[in-house]
C-alpha cells in the first residue's frame, strides 16, 4: 500500500516540478558560446532584481521537486 503512495507522490512531484521549470526557467544559466551576454534596458531596478531572485529560488524548488520525484518513484519500485 505504501508503494502506491510513493508512486503517486512521485508522479505529482514530477509534474509540478516540470511545470515549474517551464514557467520559472532553470535556476542557473549556461553561457552561449562560452560567454555571458548582458542585456540592459534602462536603469538598474530593485524590483527586477527581486523578481530575478524569486524566479531563481522557485526554479531551484522546481528542480528539487523533480529530484524528489525520482527518489519517491525509486522507493515505490523497491518497496513493491
Secondary structure, DSSP 4 states (H G I P E B T S, - for coil): -HHHHHHHHHHHHHHHHHHHHHHH--SS-PPBTTB------SS--HHHHHHHHHHHHHHHHHHHHHHHHHHHHHHHHHH-
